[in-house]
Amino acid sequence: MLPRQETLLINMNIPKRHHWWPQLNSGSWCNAEGKINVLNRDGTMFLGQPQGLGVVGHLYSKELENGGKDTGIETWFAHEVDGPFSEVLKKLSDESSIKRQPFRGDPKKAIVVKQVGYRAPKHFEYIQLSPADREKIAKYVAALLVRNPNYLSKLERFHMLSSSPKNSALDNMKYLYEIYLDRIMRADLILIRRDAENEFLFSDGGIVAREPWLSNGGIPFDIHYPMTPDLALQVLPALRQEFPHMIPVCRAANQGVSTHNRIILQHANRQVFGRGPIPIGFVMKNWGRAAPQHIGFRYVNGELETKVDWSRHFH
C-alpha cells in the first residue's frame, strides 16, 4: 500500500473532471460569444461553456484498494478516441470535402423524400472515407453510446451485487464498447447536413441505439448522432455494407431536422443544448415524448427496402 503522502500526490495529478460529451464536440455548439444555450427541464435557460457542460467528477475512475483513483479509462478516451476523431470531424464539416455525381432518381420517390423532410437533388453527394477515417468515427460513436452517465448507471444497477459495482460497470462498459465498435465498423454511415433554418439539438441523454439486436435479416440497431448544429450522423447496420469507402450526404429541410431533434428530445433528462435560440415550445412539447418511427427498414430477397408509415408520421 502506498504511503498516505504518495497517495495524496497521485490523486492531485489525475484528471478529476470527466467529459461524457467531449469538448471537441460540445464546442461546436458555442455561439459567437463562446457560450452554449442550455434549456432546463423546468423551462429556465442559461448560457454555459463547454468545460462546464457534459461533465461529471471521476465518472470513469476506478476505486483502488489504497483509496486512490485509476483514471486510465478517461486517459484512454482522450488519447485513443477523442483526439483522433477531431480531424475526421473537420473533414466531415468541410463542404469542400463533398464530391458529386450525376443522379437520376425515381420522380415518385423524390416526392416522398421531400415529404419526409429532405432535399431531392439531381446529383449524388458523398465524402470519401479511408479505413482509418471509418475506424475513428466508429470508435467515437461507440464510445459516446457507453460513456453516458445514464448508460453507466444501468450497468451499475446490473452489477449491484458485485463487490465494487462501479468498477464492474466500467469493465463491462469497455466490453460493450467493443461490441458496438464491431457493429458500427460494418455499418453504413449517412451524413445529414442541415439545409434549413432549424439547427440540430443535443441533450444530456446523449445518443441512443435503437435496439434490440435483431438478427435473421433484421436491422440490429440504428443510431442518430448530432455531430454539430449543422451535421448529424446516421448509423445503419445492414446485412451488406453498401458504402464501405464513402459516406453519402443528405440535406435536411426544417421538417427533417425537427424529426431528428425529436429523437434526441425523447431521451433528454434535465438539459437540452443549442447553439442558437432554443425553440422552447417545440422542445417542451416533445421532451420525453416517443419520436415517430415512421421509416421502416427490412430486407426483401437480399435487398434493403425502406417504407414510410404515414400513420406514424409526426404523431
N, C-alpha and C positions, 0 to 999 in steps of 0.2 A: 504494500500500500504506500502511496506517495505521502511524504510529509505534508502537513496542512499548508505550509507556505508555498510549496511547489504546486499543490492542487489549486490554491487561490490564484497563483500566477498563470496557470494554464487556463483557468476559467476567465481570466481577464483578457486573454488573447484570442478567444474563439468567437466566431460570429454569433451574435445573440438574436439578431432580427432576421427572420427567415421569410422571404417574399414568396408566397404561393402564386402571386401574379407578378412575374419579374418586371423590374423597372424598364428594361429594354422594350417591353411590350406595353406596359401601362403609360410610359412616356409618350406614346403615340396619341393618347387621349388628352394631352395638355393643350390648352388654348394658347393664344398669343402671349398671355401673361405667365405661362408655365403652370397653370392650375387646371385641375380636373373638376368638372361639375359632379357633385355627389347628391343623390336623392335618397333620403332615408325612408324606411317603411312607414313612418308616421306622417310623411309628406313634407317634412322640413328639408332644407337644402343647405349646402355649404360648398366652399371651394377647397379642395385638397391638393396635396402634392404626391407624386409617385412614391417617394420614400416613406410616406406615412400611410399608404393605402395598400391593401392586399398583403399585409404583413402580420405575422404572429411570432411572438418571442419563443425561441427554441422549438419551433414547430417540428423540426426534423431531428432534434437532438436525442440521442440515446442516453439513458441513465447508466453511469458506470458505478461499479461497486465502491469506488473510493469517493463517491459523491460528485465526481466531475461529469462533464458532458462530452459526448462523442458527436462532433458535428461533421463527420465525414460525408454524410448524405447531402447536406447543404453545400459543402465544398464541391462535391461531385456534380450537383445540379448546376452550379455556377460555371464550372470549367468544361464539363463534358456535354452539357445540354444547352444552357442559355447562351454562352459565349458563341459557339459555332452557329447557332440559329440566327444571330444578329445579321450576318452577311446575307443569308438567304432571304430574310425579311426585307432587306434593302432591295434585293433583286426583284422580288415579287411586287414591291411597291412602286418600282420604276416603270412608268408607262413605255419607255423606250425598249424594255425587255420583251414586249409583246410582238409576236410575229403574226402575220395574217395570210390566209389562203382563200381564194375564191370558194364560195359555197352556195349551192342552190338547194334549199330545203323544200319540204312539202309545204305549200301555202296554207293548208288547213292546220298543220301542226304549228306553223308560225303564229297563227291566230291564238291557239291555245297557250303558246309560250308567252304571248303578250298578256293574255287574260290572267295568268298566274303571277304576273309582275316582273317579267324580264323583257329585255330588248331582243329583237329578232333580226340581227344584221345579215347582210348578204355576203359575209365572209366568216371564216372560222378563225378565231383568235386563240393563241396558245403561247406559253412560255416554255422553252426547253429546260429540262431538268437533268442534271448529271446524276449518276448513282449517289454521289456524295451529297448533293442537294436534297435528294429524296430522303436519304437517311437522316439528315439534320432536321428536316421537317417532321419526320416520323418520331424521332426521339423527343422533340419538343412537345408535340401534341400528346404523345403517350404520357409524358411527364405531367403535363397540365391536368390530365384526367385523374391521376392518382395522388398528386401533391396537394389538392384542395383540402382545406380543413374538414369539410363535410365528409369527404371520402375517407379521410383518416379516422374520423370519429366512428364511422361504420365499422372500420377494421378493428378499432379498439374494442368496440362492443362485441365483435365476433371473438376476440381473444380475451375476453374479460376474465376467464378462469385461469389464464396463464400467470406465471409469477411476475411478469412485467408486461401488462397489456400493451403499453405504448411501444416498447422495444419489439414485441412480436408483431404489432401492426406495421411498424416501419420495415421489418424484414419482409412481411407479406406484401407491402406496397411495392418494393423493388421486384418481387416475383411477378406481381400483376403488371407492372410496367413492362416487363419483358414480353408478356403475353400480348398486350396491346401493341407494342412495338412491332412484333411479328405480323400481326393482322394489318396494321397500317402500312407497313412496307409492301404488302401485297395488294393494297387497295388502290382504287383510282382517286385522284385528288382533283377537285374543281375549285378554281379561284373565282370568287364573285366580287366584282368591282361595282361600287355604287355609281349609278348614273342618275342621280336623284338629289333632291334637297335633303331627304332623310339620311341620317347617319346611323351606322351600326352602334348599338349599345353593348355594354358589358355589365356583369353583376358579380356579387360575391358568391353566387352559386357556381361560378366557373363554367367550364364546358362539360357537357354530359354526353355519354354514348348511349344511344337508344338501344337497349338490349331486350330480350335475352339473346344469347348467341345461337342463332338458328343454324341449322345445317340442312343437308339433303336438298340443296338447291335454293335455300333461302338466303337473305342478306343477313350476315351476322350482326351488324350494327351500323349506324351512320352517325356522324359527328358534325356538329356545326360549331365552328370556332371563329369568332370575330377577332381578326388579327389587329386591325386598326379601325377607326371610324369609317374608313373608306374601303376596307378589304375584309372579306370573310373567306374562310376555307371550309369546304365541304368534303368530308371523307366518306367514300362509298366503297366498302369492301365488297368484292364481287367474285364470282367463280373464276372469271378470267379477266386479268388486268388488261384493259383496253388501251391505256395511255401510259406505258411504262417509262417513256423518255420525255414526257411533256406533261403540262398541266393546262387543260382547257380553261379559257377565260369566259365567264358570262357577265353580262352587265344587268344590274337590277334597277328597276324603276322604284318609285316610292312604295308601291304595294309589295314588291318583292323584299325590300329592305325591312318593311314592317313585319312581314311574315317571319323572317329570320329573327328579328328582335323579340317576337313572341316566344320563340324557343328559349332565349336567354331569360326572359321575364318569368317563364314558367318555373324556373329553378332558382330564382333570386331569393335571398333570405332577408337581409337587413338593408342592403345598399345596392343602388344601380348607378353606373358611371356613364358619363357622356362628355364629349369634347365641347359641343355647342350646347345651347339651352336644351334641357331635357324636356320632352313633351309630357308634362305631368299627367294630363288627363289620360293619354294613351297608356302610359306606364302603370298608373294606379288601377286602371280598368283591367289590365292583363297580368298584374303581379300575382304569381302563383296559379294563374289560370292555365289549364292544359292548352298547349299550342295545337292548332289543327294539323293533323297528319293527312293532308289531302292528296299527297302524291304517293302512290304505292309502287313498290318495286317487286318484280318477280321474274323468274326465268321460264321461258317457254321454248322448248326444243333447243336448249342451249343458248338462246339469245335473251339479253336483258330487255325487259319490257317495263315501261312506266305508264301509269294511268292516273288521271286526275279524278278524284271523287268529289264532285261539286257539292254534294250534300254535306261535306265536312269542311268546305272552303270558307274560312273566316266565320265560323260559328263557335 
